[in-house]
Amino acid sequence: MLTPRDYLELSPAAARSQWSSILERTLVTQGRQVDFTPVETLLCLAASLVVNHRRFGGGTSHLAPAPVPALAVLFRRRNSSILAKMANLDGSRRNGARHEVEVAARLLGEPAELALRYRLILQAARDSGIQAADLPDFLDLEGSDAEVLLLGQEELPESDVEAAVQDASERWLRERADLDELITERLLVATARIGQHRFAHEVLHNHRHRCVFCGLSVRSAGERAPRMLVASHIKPWRVCTPTERLDVRNGLTACPTHDVAFDTGLMTVNGGLRIHIAPDVLHSVGQSPAMRAVFGRPPLDERLLIPDGASKPHAAYLRWHHENVYRSELPATSR
C-alpha cells in the first residue's frame, strides 16, 4: 500500500526501478490496467501545469495536447487514463486515492518541491535509456536548478483566493468524507493558482509573447526575457466566474507599464479593438515627453495587435472593463 512518503521521498534508485517495470509493460486496451507508480503519478501532476484535463472528457481524449500523448505511449496507457489520473490528483474525481490528493496538495503548493521530484524522475528516465524524443522536458527544467515558475500569480492576492475557495471547501467537506479540512483547502488554493498559471501560459502563447498595446517582445541570449510581459484578465479574476477565469478571450498580454495602465483604467479597448486613452492621461501626453513615450502613438498602436489566427478578446469582457474600470471622465481640475 503506497503512502505519501513513496512520492515525497522518492529516491533515484526507486525511480529507476519503476521505469524498468514501466518499460516491460504491454498496452492494455481492455479491462483493468496496472496501478500507477509514483513516477507516473508525479509526471501526471507535473503535466497538469500545462494541460487542463477538464477540456478533454468523453470522446475527446485523443485531442489532448503534449505531453499527454507522450506519457500515454511511454506508460503503455490510453490518453484517457492519463487525463483521469490528472482528475484524481486535483480532486475532481472521487475515486482518487487520499494519499495522492495529499501529495498533490503538498507539491502544487510548493513548486520548488515539485521541481525537485520532476528533475529526479527525468534523470532516472535518462539513466534507464529513455531519451527526450520519448519523454520531453515539458516543464523546461532539465539540467537546471530553477523552480517551477507559476505565471500570473501577481494577479491573485491571498485574500481573493481564500474567499474564492471558501464555498467550494465547505462543499467538498460535505461530499468527500475521505479528505480533511487542511488538505482540502490546500488543494483548492493550489488548483486555483495552477489554473491561473495555465491561463497566463495560454494567453502569452495566443498573443505570440508580444504586448498587444505596443508590440514589445524582448529576447536575451536567444530566450524570452522573464517578467517583461505579463498576461492578466480583462475582467478581473476576483469577479469572474470559474469559466471566465480560464477563458483565453478574457486575457491580454502586455508589457508591465501598459498592463498597469489598463488594469487601473488609464486605457480601455472597445469592441472594435481600438485602444482608448483616459482623457486626463491624453491631456498630459501633449505636455510631457515621458507621458508621450508611454501613451503616445507610437508606441501605442491604434488597435490591439492581435496575431493572425489568435483568439480575439470577447466583447463582453471589454464592455465590462469599459463600464467598471475605465476612467472615462476628465477630472474637474482638468476641465
C-alpha positions as CSV (number, residue, x, y, z in Angstrom):
1,M,0.0,0.0,0.0
2,L,1.5,3.3,-1.1
3,T,1.8,6.2,1.3
4,P,2.7,9.9,0.7
5,R,6.4,9.1,1.6
6,D,6.6,6.9,-1.6
7,Y,6.1,10.1,-3.6
8,L,7.6,12.8,-1.4
9,E,10.8,10.8,-0.6
10,L,11.2,9.1,-4.0
11,S,14.8,8.1,-4.4
12,P,16.8,7.8,-7.7
13,A,17.1,4.1,-7.3
14,A,13.3,3.7,-6.7
15,A,12.6,5.9,-9.7
16,R,14.9,3.8,-11.9
17,S,13.3,0.6,-10.7
18,Q,9.8,1.9,-11.5
19,W,10.9,3.0,-15.0
20,S,12.2,-0.6,-15.6
21,S,8.8,-2.0,-14.7
22,I,7.0,0.6,-16.9
23,L,9.2,-0.3,-19.9
24,E,8.4,-4.0,-19.5
25,R,4.7,-3.4,-19.9
26,T,2.4,-4.1,-22.9
27,L,-0.5,-1.8,-23.7
28,V,-3.8,-2.9,-22.1
29,T,-6.7,-1.9,-24.2
30,Q,-9.5,-3.6,-22.2
31,G,-10.0,-4.4,-18.6
32,R,-8.2,-3.1,-15.5
33,Q,-4.8,-1.6,-16.0
34,V,-1.9,-1.9,-13.6
35,D,-1.8,0.7,-10.9
36,F,0.1,3.9,-11.5
37,T,3.5,4.0,-9.9
38,P,4.7,7.2,-8.1
39,V,6.8,8.1,-11.1
40,E,3.8,8.1,-13.4
41,T,1.6,9.9,-10.9
42,L,4.1,12.6,-10.3
43,L,4.6,13.2,-14.0
44,C,0.8,13.4,-14.5
45,L,0.8,16.0,-11.7
46,A,3.6,18.0,-13.5
47,A,1.6,17.7,-16.7
48,S,-1.3,19.4,-15.0
49,L,0.7,22.6,-15.1
50,V,0.4,22.8,-18.9
51,V,-2.8,20.8,-19.7
52,N,-6.3,21.4,-18.4
53,H,-7.7,17.8,-18.3
54,R,-11.3,19.2,-18.0
55,R,-11.3,20.2,-21.6
56,F,-10.8,16.6,-22.9
57,G,-13.5,14.5,-21.4
58,G,-15.6,11.8,-23.0
59,G,-14.6,11.1,-26.6
60,T,-12.1,14.0,-26.9
61,S,-9.2,12.5,-25.0
62,H,-7.4,11.8,-28.3
63,L,-7.2,15.6,-28.8
64,A,-5.3,16.2,-25.6
65,P,-2.1,18.1,-26.3
66,A,1.5,17.4,-25.3
67,P,2.7,15.9,-23.0
68,V,-0.4,13.7,-22.6
69,P,0.2,11.6,-25.8
70,A,3.9,11.1,-25.0
71,L,3.1,10.0,-21.4
72,A,0.4,7.6,-22.6
73,V,2.7,5.9,-25.1
74,L,5.5,5.7,-22.5
75,F,3.3,4.3,-19.8
76,R,1.5,1.9,-22.2
77,R,-1.8,3.5,-21.3
78,R,-4.5,5.4,-23.2
79,N,-4.7,9.2,-23.2
80,S,-7.9,8.9,-21.2
81,S,-6.1,7.1,-18.4
82,I,-3.6,10.0,-18.1
83,L,-6.4,12.6,-18.0
84,A,-8.3,10.5,-15.5
85,K,-5.2,10.4,-13.2
86,M,-4.9,14.2,-13.5
87,A,-8.5,14.5,-12.5
88,N,-7.9,12.2,-9.5
89,L,-5.0,14.5,-8.4
90,D,-7.0,17.7,-8.4
91,G,-9.9,16.0,-6.6
92,S,-12.4,16.4,-9.4
93,R,-12.8,12.6,-9.5
94,R,-13.9,11.0,-6.3
95,N,-12.1,7.7,-6.8
96,G,-8.7,9.3,-6.4
97,A,-6.7,7.8,-3.5
98,R,-6.5,10.0,-0.5
99,H,-2.7,9.8,-0.3
100,E,-2.4,11.0,-4.0
101,V,-4.6,14.0,-3.3
102,E,-2.5,14.8,-0.2
103,V,0.7,14.6,-2.3
104,A,-0.9,16.8,-5.0
105,A,-1.9,19.5,-2.4
106,R,1.6,19.5,-0.9
107,L,3.6,19.7,-4.2
108,L,1.3,22.1,-6.1
109,G,1.5,24.4,-3.1
110,E,5.3,24.1,-3.1
111,P,6.6,24.4,-6.7
112,A,10.2,24.1,-5.6
113,E,9.5,20.6,-4.2
114,L,7.6,19.6,-7.4
115,A,10.6,20.7,-9.5
116,L,13.0,18.5,-7.5
117,R,10.8,15.4,-8.0
118,Y,10.4,16.2,-11.7
119,R,14.1,16.5,-12.3
120,L,14.8,13.4,-10.3
121,I,12.3,11.4,-12.4
122,L,13.7,12.8,-15.7
123,Q,17.2,11.9,-14.7
124,A,16.2,8.4,-13.8
125,A,14.4,8.1,-17.1
126,R,17.6,9.1,-19.0
127,D,19.6,6.6,-16.9
128,S,17.1,4.0,-18.0
129,G,17.6,4.8,-21.7
130,I,14.5,7.0,-22.2
131,Q,15.5,9.9,-24.4
132,A,14.0,13.3,-24.9
133,A,12.2,12.1,-28.0
134,D,10.1,9.7,-25.9
135,L,9.9,11.8,-22.7
136,P,10.3,15.5,-23.5
137,D,11.2,18.0,-20.8
138,F,7.8,19.7,-20.9
139,L,8.5,22.0,-18.0
140,D,11.9,23.1,-19.3
141,L,13.6,22.3,-16.0
142,E,16.1,19.5,-17.0
143,G,19.7,20.4,-16.3
144,S,18.9,23.4,-14.2
145,D,18.2,24.3,-10.6
146,A,15.2,26.6,-11.4
147,E,11.9,26.2,-9.6
148,V,8.6,25.6,-11.3
149,L,7.6,29.1,-12.5
150,L,3.9,29.7,-11.9
151,L,2.8,32.5,-14.2
152,G,0.3,35.3,-13.4
153,Q,0.4,34.8,-9.6
154,E,0.7,38.6,-9.1
155,E,-2.9,38.9,-10.1
156,L,-4.1,36.6,-7.2
157,P,-3.9,38.2,-3.7
158,E,-4.1,35.6,-1.0
159,S,-7.3,37.1,0.3
160,D,-9.0,36.8,-3.1
161,V,-8.0,33.2,-3.4
162,E,-9.2,32.3,0.1
163,A,-12.5,33.9,-0.5
164,A,-13.0,32.2,-3.8
165,V,-12.3,28.7,-2.4
166,Q,-14.3,29.0,0.8
167,D,-17.7,27.9,-0.6
168,A,-16.0,25.1,-2.6
169,S,-14.1,23.9,0.5
170,E,-17.3,23.6,2.5
171,R,-19.0,21.7,-0.3
172,W,-16.0,19.3,-0.6
173,L,-16.0,18.6,3.1
174,R,-19.7,17.6,2.9
175,E,-19.1,15.4,-0.1
176,R,-15.6,14.0,0.5
177,A,-15.5,12.3,3.9
178,D,-12.1,10.9,3.0
179,L,-10.4,14.4,2.9
180,D,-9.7,16.6,5.9
181,E,-10.1,20.4,6.0
182,L,-6.4,21.2,5.7
183,I,-5.8,19.0,2.7
184,T,-9.0,20.3,1.0
185,E,-8.1,23.9,1.5
186,R,-4.5,23.5,0.3
187,L,-5.6,21.6,-2.8
188,L,-8.3,24.1,-3.7
189,V,-5.9,27.0,-3.3
190,A,-3.2,25.2,-5.3
191,T,-5.7,24.3,-8.0
192,A,-6.8,28.0,-8.3
193,R,-3.1,29.0,-8.7
194,I,-2.4,26.3,-11.3
195,G,-5.5,27.4,-13.2
196,Q,-4.1,31.0,-13.3
197,H,-0.8,29.6,-14.4
198,R,-2.4,27.7,-17.3
199,F,-4.5,30.8,-18.2
200,A,-1.4,33.1,-18.4
201,H,0.5,30.5,-20.4
202,E,-2.3,30.2,-22.9
203,V,-2.7,34.0,-23.2
204,L,1.0,34.6,-23.8
205,H,1.0,31.8,-26.4
206,N,-2.2,33.2,-28.0
207,H,-0.5,36.6,-28.5
208,R,2.8,35.2,-29.6
209,H,4.6,36.6,-26.5
210,R,4.1,40.2,-27.6
211,C,2.5,43.2,-25.9
212,V,-0.9,43.8,-27.7
213,F,-0.7,47.5,-27.0
214,C,2.8,48.4,-28.2
215,G,4.3,45.3,-29.7
216,L,7.1,44.9,-27.2
217,S,8.8,41.4,-27.3
218,V,12.1,41.0,-25.6
219,R,14.6,38.2,-26.1
220,S,18.0,37.9,-24.5
221,A,20.6,35.3,-25.4
222,G,18.1,33.6,-27.6
223,E,15.5,33.2,-24.9
224,R,12.4,35.3,-23.9
225,A,13.4,37.7,-21.2
226,P,11.5,37.0,-17.9
227,R,9.0,39.4,-16.4
228,M,9.0,41.7,-19.5
229,L,5.5,40.6,-20.4
230,V,2.5,39.7,-18.2
231,A,-0.8,38.1,-19.0
232,S,-3.8,39.1,-17.0
233,H,-7.5,39.2,-17.1
234,I,-9.6,41.9,-18.8
235,K,-12.4,41.3,-16.3
236,P,-10.5,40.8,-13.0
237,W,-10.1,37.3,-11.6
238,R,-11.8,38.2,-8.3
239,V,-15.1,39.0,-10.0
240,C,-15.0,36.2,-12.7
241,T,-17.0,33.0,-12.7
242,P,-14.8,29.8,-12.8
243,T,-15.3,29.6,-16.5
244,E,-14.4,33.2,-17.1
245,R,-11.2,32.8,-15.1
246,L,-9.9,30.2,-17.6
247,D,-11.2,31.8,-20.8
248,V,-8.2,32.9,-23.0
249,R,-10.6,35.5,-24.6
250,N,-10.6,37.3,-21.2
251,G,-6.8,37.8,-21.3
252,L,-4.4,40.3,-22.7
253,T,-0.6,40.1,-23.0
254,A,1.1,43.4,-22.1
255,C,4.3,45.0,-21.0
256,P,4.2,45.9,-17.3
257,T,3.6,49.6,-17.9
258,H,0.6,49.1,-20.3
259,D,-0.7,46.2,-18.1
260,V,-0.9,48.5,-15.1
261,A,-2.4,51.3,-17.2
262,F,-5.1,49.0,-18.4
263,D,-5.8,47.5,-15.0
264,T,-6.2,50.9,-13.4
265,G,-8.4,52.4,-16.1
266,L,-5.9,54.7,-17.8
267,M,-6.7,52.8,-21.0
268,T,-9.5,50.7,-22.4
269,V,-10.3,48.9,-25.6
270,N,-13.7,49.0,-27.5
271,G,-15.5,46.2,-29.3
272,G,-13.6,47.0,-32.5
273,L,-10.3,46.6,-30.6
274,R,-9.5,50.2,-30.8
275,I,-7.3,51.5,-27.9
276,H,-8.7,54.5,-26.0
277,I,-6.7,56.6,-23.5
278,A,-8.4,58.3,-20.5
279,P,-9.0,62.0,-21.1
280,D,-6.7,63.2,-18.3
281,V,-3.9,61.0,-19.5
282,L,-4.4,62.1,-23.1
283,H,-4.2,65.7,-21.9
284,S,-0.8,65.1,-20.3
285,V,0.6,63.3,-23.4
286,G,0.9,66.6,-25.3
287,Q,2.7,68.3,-22.4
288,S,5.2,65.6,-21.2
289,P,7.8,63.8,-23.2
290,A,7.8,60.9,-20.6
291,M,4.0,60.5,-20.9
292,R,4.3,60.7,-24.7
293,A,6.9,57.9,-24.6
294,V,4.3,55.6,-22.9
295,F,0.9,56.7,-24.1
296,G,1.8,58.4,-27.5
297,R,1.1,56.8,-30.9
298,P,3.7,55.2,-31.2
299,P,4.4,53.4,-29.0
300,L,0.7,52.6,-28.7
301,D,-0.9,51.2,-31.8
302,E,-4.4,52.4,-32.8
303,R,-5.8,48.9,-32.2
304,L,-4.8,45.8,-30.3
305,L,-2.0,43.9,-32.1
306,I,-3.7,40.5,-32.3
307,P,-1.8,38.0,-34.4
308,D,-3.5,36.3,-37.3
309,G,-5.3,33.2,-36.2
310,A,-5.3,34.2,-32.5
311,S,-8.4,34.3,-30.3
312,K,-9.7,37.9,-30.0
313,P,-10.8,39.4,-26.7
314,H,-14.5,38.8,-26.2
315,A,-16.7,41.9,-26.4
316,A,-18.4,41.1,-23.1
317,Y,-15.2,41.4,-21.2
318,L,-14.1,44.6,-22.9
319,R,-17.5,46.1,-22.2
320,W,-17.2,45.1,-18.5
321,H,-13.8,46.8,-18.4
322,H,-15.1,50.0,-20.1
323,E,-18.1,50.2,-17.7
324,N,-16.3,49.3,-14.5
325,V,-12.7,50.3,-14.7
326,Y,-12.0,52.9,-17.4
327,R,-11.6,56.5,-16.3
328,S,-13.8,58.0,-19.0
329,E,-14.5,61.3,-17.3
330,L,-12.0,64.1,-17.3
331,P,-11.3,65.2,-13.7
332,A,-12.9,68.5,-12.7
333,T,-9.5,70.2,-12.1
334,S,-8.5,69.4,-15.7
335,R,-11.7,70.6,-17.5
